[in-house]
Amino acid sequence: MTCVETDLEKSKVSRVVAQLLKKGLLQKQDDPADQRSFHLSLTASGRKLYWAMYADAVARNEQWMAVLPKKQRVQFLASLDRLMQHSQRLLEEERKAVATVRQTRVTRN
């Protein structure tokens, strides 16, 4: 996955990756097919931290949602899903519009 695909700023991702590599949470492997690219993966320590954070997030979400009866939880989650899908469509439309503007600029030059 690239910074473009995730809509993340390359310089910020680069700094975070450098920090995670320094802490031993990520490992970097060169891509033999493309000298400009590399692959990142979690180390054993990185996986351990990931799963601890994941378990904490699940517990916090359960605690947060506990105030709602089951029927309202289902409705709430369905509404969130619908909003996320709509947001993704809007973002894709925005990306297409930006790409069109860029292409128009390139064509004019």
Buried (B, 14 or more C-beta within 10 A) or exposed (E): EEEEEEEBEEEEEEEEBEEBBEEEBBBEEEEEEEEEEEEEEBBEEBEEBEEEEEEEEEEEEEEEEEEEEEEEEEEEEEEEEEEEEEEEEEEEEEEEEEEEEEEEEEEEE
